Amino acid sequence: MADGLRGDIERAVEHHKVSKASVGYEHPAAKSDHCGICRHYEAPNACEIVAGQVRREDWCRRFQKG
């Protein structure tokens, strides 16, 4: 039961994230700033605001050094 609830919560959170296209997502980052040092990055491969898999070496316009 707990796994089902966890999955429901994760899908709801993912639904409210923005698309990579809408934030100019780059793979890999063109400059020295990258997701691995961003305050929104959630290791090992997620972001609190961008939907989908996010690699630490990537970048988007929502980058905030953290």
Sequence and secondary structure as in RCSB ss.txt:
>XXXX:A:sequence
MADGLRGDIERAVEHHKVSKASVGYEHPAAKSDHCGICRHYEAPNACEIVAGQVRREDWCRRFQKG
>XXXX:A:secstr
 HHHHHHHHHHHHHHTSB TGGGT BSS SSS  GGGBTTEETTTEESSB S   TT B TT  B 
